[in-house]
Amino acid sequence: MIEQDTIRLLRECDAGVKMGVEAIDEVLGYVRSGDLGSCLKDCQEEHIRLEDEIQDLLDRYHDDGKEPNLMAKGMSWVKTNVKLAMDDSDRTIAGLMTDGCNMGVKSLNQYLNQYGAAEEKAKDIAKKLIKIEEKLVKEIRDFL
């Protein structure tokens, strides 16, 4: 049970990290403020570092990880591109990123509860990802 919960939690973290990196990639070209761009790039780098850590653990379990859900990914892409087509301001970008982070935090907390038997190392990674998402939300509030 411990191994299965650990792998499942790591897979969800893997998908979440990939979704975050892709979401930031989608909006970076629209960012006007150097400060907002810096916050997003820093967050993306933290996601990439955490992705490496997740992959190392998944490799120990001989698991390939998980890609983000295609439906969620597609819906995110549509929402982002429609909103940016209507208003490509930093305010819109900050709102989109805040919504995405909040959904990620909610999902990760649900997975922490669902996979309660996971190893502490996997739980720590999930908590670290939650902190990264919450930190970005705080840092970009002034752009809302």
C-alpha positions as a printed NumPy array, in Angstrom:
array([[  0.   ,   0.   ,   0.   ],
       [  2.812,   2.408,   0.864],
       [  4.55 ,   1.887,  -2.475],
       [  1.332,   2.248,  -4.5  ],
       [  0.289,   5.432,  -2.669],
       [  3.801,   6.819,  -3.073],
       [  3.836,   6.188,  -6.815],
       [  0.336,   7.592,  -7.269],
       [  1.14 ,  10.747,  -5.31 ],
       [  4.38 ,  11.246,  -7.226],
       [  2.525,  10.796, -10.53 ],
       [  0.04 ,  13.505,  -9.584],
       [  2.865,  15.821,  -8.545],
       [  4.592,  15.073, -11.846],
       [  1.479,  15.98 , -13.832],
       [  0.98 ,  19.129, -11.747],
       [  4.535,  20.316, -12.232],
       [  4.315,  19.764, -15.983],
       [  1.002,  21.618, -16.124],
       [  2.541,  24.549, -14.234],
       [  5.564,  24.765, -16.518],
       [  3.348,  24.687, -19.614],
       [  0.938,  27.289, -18.207],
       [  3.772,  29.704, -17.513],
       [  5.194,  29.092, -20.993],
       [  1.815,  30.003, -22.495],
       [  1.66 ,  33.431, -20.855],
       [  5.287,  34.57 , -20.706],
       [  5.199,  36.093, -24.189],
       [  2.354,  38.402, -23.143],
       [  3.891,  39.698, -19.916],
       [  4.679,  43.411, -19.917],
       [  6.001,  43.932, -16.406],
       [  9.545,  42.846, -15.7  ],
       [  8.556,  42.092, -12.116],
       [  5.708,  39.796, -13.14 ],
       [  7.919,  38.119, -15.721],
       [ 10.589,  37.56 , -13.101],
       [  8.083,  36.026, -10.646],
       [  6.802,  33.669, -13.325],
       [ 10.269,  32.646, -14.525],
       [ 11.44 ,  32.016, -10.96 ],
       [  8.365,  29.889, -10.302],
       [  8.912,  27.974, -13.521],
       [ 12.518,  27.259, -12.542],
       [ 11.346,  25.97 ,  -9.147],
       [  8.87 ,  23.702, -10.933],
       [ 11.62 ,  22.365, -13.199],
       [ 13.921,  21.663, -10.238],
       [ 11.091,  19.875,  -8.453],
       [ 10.308,  17.923, -11.631],
       [ 13.868,  16.567, -11.567],
       [ 13.437,  15.53 ,  -7.935],
       [ 10.12 ,  13.828,  -8.728],
       [ 11.63 ,  12.005, -11.689],
       [ 14.508,  10.728,  -9.554],
       [ 12.032,   9.2  ,  -7.108],
       [  9.846,   7.792,  -9.878],
       [ 12.943,   6.212, -11.422],
       [ 13.531,   4.393,  -8.118],
       [ 10.09 ,   2.835,  -8.55 ],
       [ 10.656,   2.191, -12.267],
       [  7.744,   4.47 , -13.132],
       [  7.506,   6.947, -16.018],
       [  5.328,   9.487, -14.238],
       [  2.202,  11.065, -15.6  ],
       [  1.342,  13.619, -18.236],
       [ -1.304,  16.212, -17.392],
       [ -4.877,  15.189, -18.177],
       [ -5.591,  16.042, -21.814],
       [ -9.023,  17.457, -21.052],
       [ -7.725,  19.706, -18.271],
       [ -4.791,  20.744, -20.421],
       [ -7.049,  21.568, -23.351],
       [ -9.521,  23.501, -21.244],
       [ -6.689,  25.474, -19.684],
       [ -5.274,  26.296, -23.106],
       [ -8.66 ,  27.468, -24.401],
       [ -9.375,  29.566, -21.303],
       [ -5.932,  31.152, -21.417],
       [ -6.034,  31.964, -25.104],
       [ -9.617,  33.281, -25.094],
       [ -8.958,  35.536, -22.104],
       [ -5.668,  36.791, -23.544],
       [ -7.32 ,  37.454, -26.916],
       [ -9.864,  39.663, -25.159],
       [ -7.401,  41.328, -22.788],
       [ -3.697,  40.525, -22.79 ],
       [ -2.871,  42.688, -19.771],
       [ -0.71 ,  41.668, -16.839],
       [ -3.896,  41.736, -14.749],
       [ -5.395,  39.   , -16.927],
       [ -2.188,  36.963, -16.732],
       [ -2.06 ,  37.305, -12.944],
       [ -5.699,  36.225, -12.724],
       [ -5.148,  33.182, -14.915],
       [ -2.072,  32.141, -12.958],
       [ -3.835,  32.668,  -9.628],
       [ -6.762,  30.501, -10.765],
       [ -4.376,  27.781, -11.959],
       [ -2.343,  27.82 ,  -8.753],
       [ -5.476,  27.656,  -6.609],
       [ -6.746,  24.646,  -8.567],
       [ -3.341,  23.005,  -8.214],
       [ -3.225,  23.584,  -4.456],
       [ -6.735,  22.174,  -4.061],
       [ -5.913,  19.069,  -6.12 ],
       [ -2.613,  18.437,  -4.376],
       [ -4.238,  18.655,  -0.95 ],
       [ -6.877,  16.171,  -2.093],
       [ -4.144,  13.814,  -3.325],
       [ -2.252,  14.146,  -0.039],
       [ -5.39 ,  13.014,   1.763],
       [ -6.221,  10.3  ,  -0.781],
       [ -2.728,   8.801,  -0.741],
       [ -2.116,   9.086,   2.979],
       [  0.032,   5.942,   3.119],
       [  2.642,   7.468,   0.772],
       [  6.237,   7.791,   1.943],
       [  7.101,  11.03 ,   3.704],
       [  9.489,  11.976,   0.892],
       [  6.603,  11.941,  -1.615],
       [  4.386,  13.886,   0.789],
       [  7.169,  16.432,   1.266],
       [  7.39 ,  16.926,  -2.501],
       [  3.635,  17.504,  -2.711],
       [  3.851,  20.002,   0.151],
       [  6.799,  21.712,  -1.519],
       [  4.795,  22.064,  -4.732],
       [  1.87 ,  23.489,  -2.764],
       [  4.192,  26.059,  -1.181],
       [  5.582,  27.054,  -4.601],
       [  2.057,  27.588,  -5.936],
       [  0.958,  29.549,  -2.854],
       [  4.094,  31.679,  -3.014],
       [  3.411,  32.65 ,  -6.631],
       [ -0.17 ,  33.63 ,  -5.786],
       [  1.136,  35.962,  -3.055],
       [  3.846,  37.436,  -5.269],
       [  1.498,  38.32 ,  -8.116],
       [ -1.381,  39.766,  -6.073],
       [ -0.298,  43.318,  -6.858],
       [ -0.883,  42.636, -10.56 ],
       [ -4.541,  41.599, -10.096]])
